[in-house]
Amino acid sequence: MSNTKTIEFYFDFGSPSSYLAWTQLPAIAAEFDARLVYRPVLLGAIHKATGNASPAAIPAKSAWMQQDLERFARLYRVPFRQNPFFPINTLALMRGATATQMQDDTLFQRYLAVVFNAMWAEPRNLGDLAVLQAVLCDGGIDFERIAAATQNPLVKEKLRTDTDEAIGRGLFGAPTMFVGDAMFFGQDRLNFVRDELRNDA
């Protein structure tokens, strides 16, 4: 197969659906010899710009979605627990993702795993800096290095610019995946991502 196929994955740690998609996309990319490109964005800014809102803001939808997420977690055979501290402001977390991605891919991948797991597999209050410090340190990540990087103006600007560009591409929520110009919203659309990759062969 060609190595030119790409999956772009727009995500925010505050989205449980982003977590579920994250658990599945590497295998999908490998299946189709595609490159998986991670796009950290600020979901709150996207919601504000598009007039969208979190399902958590609608009690009936929130209750249904909780059950649906649990169904998909069982289907994917991955751990999932609703975070009792949700909603959590993810600005610092997403700046951390941007910063580590700009520095080193190995560090970035470890940061993704540690934060996603602490948000949705073994939930912690990552909005509390002391808790975040403990979680990162336990995951072998230098908290001070990450904390300093999140205050770097270049990191702040990149996350802001990437979020604005995402809105310009039509994003209204996360996770959103692109295969070429084809956009797919939601982790329950992963089969359509597969179909697009297959058709692009």
Helices and strands as residue ranges (DSSP letters): E 6-11, H 16-31, E 35-40, H 43-50, G 55-57, H 59-76, H 91-103, H 105-120, H 129-138, H 143-149, H 153-168, E 176-179, E 182-185, G 187-189, H 190-199
